[in-house]
Amino acid sequence: MGQILLAGKNFDVDEDGFLQNPEQWDEAVAKDFAPTEGITEMTEEHWKVVRYIRDYYLKFGVAPMIRKLCKETDCNLKRIYELFPSGPAKGACKIAGLPKPTGCV
Amino acid sequence: MSNKRSYKCEKVIERLHKKVSRQILGSLEACVHCGMCTDQCHYVLANPGDVSYMPSYKADKLRKLFKAHIDWTGKKFPWWVSARSLYTDDELEELKDTVFGKCTNCRRCSINCPMGVDMATFNRMARGLLVSVGVMPQGVAVVAKDQWEIGNQMGVLKEDFLDTLQWMQEELQSEYDDPSIKIPIDKMDCDVVYSINPREAKYDPRTIADAAKIFHFAGENWTMASEGWDMTNFGLFNGDDELGGAVARRCYEATENLRGKKLVISECGHGYRSTRCEGQNWGQKDVNFKMESSVISMLRYIKEGKIKVDKTKNPEPVTFHDSCNNARSCGLTEEPRELLNMVCMDFREMYPNRAENFCCTGGGGAMSMSEYTPRRLKSAIIKANQLKETGAKTVVTSCHNCVDGLSDLIRHYKLDMKVTQLVNLVANALVVPEKRKAAAEVATLVGYKILLADDEADTLAFFSTVLEDNGATVILARDGDEALALARKEKPNLITLDLSMPGKDGGEVFEILRKDPELSAIKVCIITGKPELRRLIYDRPVTPPEGYLNKPVANEELILNMHKILGVAHDGKKK
């Protein structure tokens, strides 16, 4: 396990850089996470996606299907990949403070 | 040394006896410590001087146990053959660190061993022993649990899965402005049942859309199953043959229930190996259909002229990364290259390649074991150098695990490369035929008599207008009995049959038609608004219908299907 300095605080992260304690997340953390996933600036569109993932995770304990994400945020698939170059599973979920998704990802 | 053994160690040793097959026995006995395996392993090459990564060293950890409990030499002179049993849970943890964290079961050392020692096979056996006492990385436990309990490795629920397919179907229809493009679900008697990796549904369904596009334009009679569609198998990674068998059986049964003729497996190395090569042994089940990789299907569509491709659409230099499971364990090496040369302008080999290629470092389930990520990325320098030397901007691979393993290391070593799969390149190079508007303008159905049986007046009116505009002679029946009477009298070429009608329902009419020697040659197309009644037709002991459509049916879709059933080309000529 390692540590990462985000928004002036130290956070425990797993070896893939995902937060160990998702409840420590806040928007300042997301902002500092963004550049590590190839995002120069968090726009309103980014926030919409990140907040949706975050809320879904808090409610159901898992990351949402990409289908739900696109439907609820009015972003098509292509746009999601433009917004989050490392993809929804690794990029967007990490910024939203989720633990690493399970399975072949 | 204490001889007291922990409960878990007791169990591991007890189960060891059952796990040692002839293949494993041969591998345990045959090693002559020649060291040929050492330089084959990417972990060793990236960590020179660290013996703990050497295949022979890792193998000896297990060999000691085997000598202590099974081999006679270990019983007679244990000190001489280094026999050593397991006693403590710490020792099990240490073993876990080796078999899960220092080997991706890539089999590169196995195929380069002059004595035929299959290191990966007994590494997998050791994983199985540990898993049986609950010693495994957490990520592996979570995925295995989802596969056992929900039926796929990412816990995708059925309604979400179906919703995703529907979404991709809508995207395709709007992309081509063509409502006849479908992602059929649970269609009976298809030539192809297509199975995928849950990752495609959960995070990146672009590969599903691309595959659907290719099947559609190739005119394939295909479907996906609403259950048993996951062809991945964590049983291969965690060494649990029971899980492996259960997962594989689920996938086979889905194809059997749909009476599919072939199970096509999307581009996934371990899924292909598990489903096509290992699953029948694990699941103790014979299958009566063929199985093939989608790579082979796509190649055949091009060779048979079913789809046309334009390689200038993929001009940038690409290289190909052979997945360990595909290349080393299943021999799938030439077909992807043949296909690449058909759809890309500039294909460059990576060296070494084919069965000698190095692992992406994410194999054997490593992508789900975060605790070993730093090791994985360190050993990935071997792969990174291989990639860099090709000078390609894109690396293509036929494995989802490799996609993620490669993406990770490309990022880590800042290689500025893209990762993609063959299905994406083929779909991108696809030359889509001119929209089939000709059908609406040319009277393609002249000379054909079509009987429409449906109790809804609107449906009859719509279908008859469309078909008559295309030159067909149309006869109408409002219930089952009328349909039979008219069929006997008029002898139409084709009957469209609604399922729920007053009097005799569509199913009964269908069976009577099929059993009557005078009527059995008439082609039948079932058109229903209740797809759940499909069984009423397909369970009957007669030849299945020539066509099957779900309402609502669009204009073009109707004509297209009439053409297909009657064997008429879209320009009106007989095929």
Chai-1 contact restraints between the chains, C-beta under 6 A:
chainA,res_idxA,chainB,res_idxB,connection_type,confidence,min_distance_angstrom,max_distance_angstrom,comment,restraint_id
A,D14,B,S370,contact,1.0,0.0,6.0,A-B,restraint_1
A,E15,B,S370,contact,1.0,0.0,6.0,A-B,restraint_2
A,E15,B,T373,contact,1.0,0.0,6.0,A-B,restraint_3
A,E15,B,P374,contact,1.0,0.0,6.0,A-B,restraint_4
A,D16,B,S370,contact,1.0,0.0,6.0,A-B,restraint_5
A,D16,B,T373,contact,1.0,0.0,6.0,A-B,restraint_6
A,M65,B,D160,contact,1.0,0.0,6.0,A-B,restraint_7
A,M65,B,K202,contact,1.0,0.0,6.0,A-B,restraint_8
A,I66,B,Y203,contact,1.0,0.0,6.0,A-B,restraint_9
A,R67,B,D163,contact,1.0,0.0,6.0,A-B,restraint_10
A,R67,B,T164,contact,1.0,0.0,6.0,A-B,restraint_11
A,R67,B,W167,contact,1.0,0.0,6.0,A-B,restraint_12
A,P88,B,Y203,contact,1.0,0.0,6.0,A-B,restraint_13
A,A89,B,Y203,contact,1.0,0.0,6.0,A-B,restraint_14
A,K100,B,S370,contact,1.0,0.0,6.0,A-B,restraint_15
A,T102,B,V142,contact,1.0,0.0,6.0,A-B,restraint_16
A,T102,B,V143,contact,1.0,0.0,6.0,A-B,restraint_17
A,G103,B,V143,contact,1.0,0.0,6.0,A-B,restraint_18
A,G103,B,Q153,contact,1.0,0.0,6.0,A-B,restraint_19
A,G103,B,M154,contact,1.0,0.0,6.0,A-B,restraint_20
A,C104,B,R199,contact,1.0,0.0,6.0,A-B,restraint_21
A,C104,B,M367,contact,1.0,0.0,6.0,A-B,restraint_22
A,C104,B,H400,contact,1.0,0.0,6.0,A-B,restraint_23
A,C104,B,N401,contact,1.0,0.0,6.0,A-B,restraint_24
A,V105,B,R199,contact,1.0,0.0,6.0,A-B,restraint_25
A,V105,B,D404,contact,1.0,0.0,6.0,A-B,restraint_26
